[in-house]
Amino acid sequence: QYGFVIYVSYFVLLVGGVKLIRLTINSKVAGISKFFLIITGSSLTIFFIFFIFALVSYVFNGTGITAFMESSEDFLYFVSLIIFIGFIGSLVMLRKR
């Protein structure tokens, strides 16, 4: 019944990631803080890119969207780890300011 929520979530991740990258590039944050913020933003956008690949796979191959996501599950866990490291690193570096 609420299956559309996942599609909205991926779009929110895309918008949030692009916004974070744009704000980081235009801000006066420098050094390792800027690196962590850019890593976090780019990792968020990767989730949306994988969702698009899953949709294309569904349209052309007829495989389910979940089948594509399950086949790339290891990489998505790695991306989640990068998001977590970037988020914690950003908080630590901003707290030191």
C-alpha positions as CSV (number, residue, x, y, z in Angstrom):
1,Q,0.0,0.0,0.0
2,Y,2.8,2.4,0.8
3,G,5.4,1.1,-1.7
4,F,5.8,4.5,-3.2
5,V,7.6,5.8,-0.1
6,I,10.8,4.2,-1.2
7,Y,10.8,6.1,-4.5
8,V,10.2,9.4,-2.6
9,S,13.1,8.5,-0.2
10,Y,15.5,7.9,-3.1
11,F,14.5,11.3,-4.6
12,V,15.0,13.0,-1.2
13,L,18.5,11.4,-1.0
14,L,19.3,12.8,-4.4
15,V,18.2,16.3,-3.6
16,G,19.9,16.3,-0.2
17,G,23.2,15.0,-1.7
18,V,23.3,17.5,-4.5
19,K,22.4,20.3,-2.1
20,L,25.1,19.3,0.3
21,I,27.7,19.1,-2.5
22,R,26.7,22.5,-3.8
23,L,26.7,24.2,-0.4
24,T,30.0,22.7,0.5
25,I,31.7,23.8,-2.7
26,N,30.3,27.4,-2.3
27,S,31.1,27.6,1.4
28,K,34.2,28.7,3.1
29,V,34.7,25.3,4.8
30,A,38.3,24.1,4.0
31,G,40.4,21.1,4.5
32,I,39.3,17.8,5.7
33,S,35.8,19.1,6.7
34,K,35.1,19.9,3.1
35,F,36.4,16.5,2.0
36,F,34.0,14.7,4.5
37,L,31.0,16.8,3.4
38,I,31.6,16.2,-0.3
39,I,32.0,12.4,0.4
40,T,28.7,12.4,2.3
41,G,26.9,14.3,-0.5
42,S,28.3,12.1,-3.3
43,S,27.4,8.9,-1.4
44,L,23.8,10.1,-1.0
45,T,23.5,10.6,-4.7
46,I,24.9,7.2,-5.5
47,F,21.8,5.6,-4.0
48,F,19.6,7.4,-6.5
49,I,21.9,6.4,-9.4
50,F,21.5,2.7,-8.3
51,F,17.8,3.2,-8.2
52,I,17.8,4.5,-11.8
53,F,19.9,1.5,-12.9
54,A,17.4,-0.8,-11.2
55,L,14.5,0.9,-13.1
56,V,16.4,0.6,-16.4
57,S,17.1,-3.1,-15.7
58,Y,13.4,-3.6,-14.9
59,V,12.3,-1.9,-18.1
60,F,14.7,-3.6,-20.5
61,N,15.3,-7.0,-18.9
62,G,12.1,-7.5,-17.0
63,T,13.9,-8.3,-13.8
64,G,12.5,-6.9,-10.6
65,I,13.9,-3.8,-9.1
66,T,14.6,-5.7,-5.9
67,A,16.6,-8.3,-7.8
68,F,19.0,-5.6,-9.1
69,M,19.3,-4.1,-5.6
70,E,20.0,-7.5,-4.1
71,S,22.7,-8.2,-6.6
72,S,24.5,-5.0,-5.8
73,E,23.8,-5.2,-2.0
74,D,27.5,-5.4,-1.0
75,F,28.3,-2.2,-2.9
76,L,25.3,-0.4,-1.3
77,Y,26.5,-1.5,2.2
78,F,29.9,0.0,1.3
79,V,28.3,3.2,0.2
80,S,26.3,3.3,3.5
81,L,29.5,2.9,5.4
82,I,31.1,5.8,3.5
83,I,28.0,7.9,4.3
84,F,28.4,7.0,8.0
85,I,32.1,7.8,8.0
86,G,31.6,11.1,6.2
87,F,28.8,12.1,8.5
88,I,30.7,11.3,11.7
89,G,33.9,12.9,10.3
90,S,32.0,16.1,9.4
91,L,30.5,16.3,12.9
92,V,33.8,15.8,14.6
93,M,35.6,18.4,12.4
94,L,32.8,20.9,12.7
95,R,32.8,20.4,16.5
96,K,36.5,21.2,16.7
97,R,35.9,24.6,15.2
